[in-house]
Each structure stands twice: as C-alpha cells, then as structure tokens.
Amino acid sequence: MDVCGVTSQIMELKTSTPYVTRHEEIKTGFKNINDYSKYLQEKYPEMNTGTKNMYGVPVTVTVSSVFLEKCNKDPQKAAFLEENLAVTNECVKRSVAFTKICQVVPL
C-alpha cells in the first residue's frame, strides 16, 4: 500500500513474553517527522506527549528526532521502535507490581 509516499508492511514483532511474537502493520515514508510522530503517538500515547498515566505512574517515552528520521526511512528500524513502544505498558505494570512487593517485604 502506498498513499502519498507512506508505505505499509505487516511485520513480525517481538512481545514482552519470551518467544512470543505478533504481526503488526508498520508504516514508514511519511513526508516529514511531525507526521510520522503523530502516527506513532496515535498508536502509543506515551510517546513524547507527557500526558500518559499508566497504573498511577506518569509515563513519557522520548524518541530523538534523528532516530525518528531513520525509522521513517527504514521499516526494520521502525519495527524495532514499535516493538519497544508496545512493551512500555507491560514494563510499567511490572515495575508497579514490584514496587508494591518491595513495600511489603523489605529488601
């Protein structure tokens, strides 16, 4: 699919569970980094916005404009970025659970 330079590919991405993958549509080739960033923010609200709250924890994931430019041109790099953005929620969930355990059991 190619609409106004944007291409779409179904790619296999890793998940937060070892040896488990999922298939996801990855889009690249946006006309500028702002458009690419907006696309990613729609899929992953915690990216560069500072407005996401997960399990009571404010979460912001910052991605450099240089890396966004590389990802916008390279579907493999874009897939790597999206794999990592997708597991943010699970990482926060596990961190909160661990923190609650630490409050009960002193280390």
Beta strands, then each sheet from edge to edge (+ up, - down):
strand 1: 2-3
strand 2: 6-14
strand 3: 21-28
strand 4: 52-54
strand 5: 57-59
sheet 1: 1+ 2- 3+
sheet 2: 4+ 5-
end
